[in-house]
Amino acid sequence: MREGDLCNVGTIQFEDLGLVDYAKAWDYQRKLFQAIIDRKVANRELPVNEQVPIEDHLLFCEHPHVYTLGRNGQKSHLLMNEQELRDAGVQFFPIDRGGDITYHGPGQLVCYPIFDLEHFGSSVHRFMATLEEAVIGTLEAWKIKAGRIDGLTGVWLDADDPSKARKVCAMGVRTSRWATMHGFAFNVNTDLSYFERIVPCGIADKGVTCMAKELGGLLDMAEVKERLKLELADLFEVELVEAQPVTRERSEEVKR
């Protein structure tokens, strides 16, 4: 355990959705998110011994090329018009997370923790810091030193040198009634050219990178996923278990 880790004893329902359309994954997230909120509200009307346990969910996936703009972002940070987006085969979605604009695409590992934060200490700041720490720990396994920049979310390389700092993982979440959705996008084998048509996260003076660029070759995504799962399970003090049958059926619908 690292200093500042969140503490919970339990399990998280884990699903790897593979390559999935952004809109389908977003809709699936919202269903899981709303189910947590509905159950939290219903439990408050019940005696403690009749309350139904709330399940937390962790989704891994990759998306086809898409730009997403957070609720506080600026549309001007998308440097393409509608025709250029169509010509490039890139989707665009204004969405309900925090943060500004970012890119998702094949080779990028996207992680959506859909949690009841009351299981993990009820602190959004600590929750975000724990997600960052999981990515930092994963990068350490490939001998890539990463860190944070004060005032900026995400995970950075050369974080202490403003002239060299570059982001390897972007983050943005939505919370309501201490439930979370959205999460982070971890650049593993990402085609970085797509970041050239946006102002990534609204930050114009810092670059973006991926593990493949830093190491000079493509990585085995399955190995990166397994390491990230270990880091998340350790930091949140949980066991990641394959989703229950009903949830698996829903996730299969998402993939179709």
Buried (B, 14 or more C-beta within 10 A) or exposed (E): EEEEBBEBEBEBBBBBBEEBBBEBBBEBBBEBBBBBBEBBEEBEEEEEEEBEEBBBBBBBBBBBBBBBBBEEBEEEBBEBEEEEBEEEEBBBEEBBBBBBBBBBBEBBBBBBBBBBBEBBBEEBEBBBBBBBBBBBBBBEBBEBEBBBBEEBBBBBBBBEEEEEBBBBBBBBBBBEEBBBBBBBBBBBBBBBEBBEBBBBBBBEEBBBBBBBBBEEEEBEBEEBBEBBBBBBBBBBBBEBEEBEEEBEEBBEEBBE
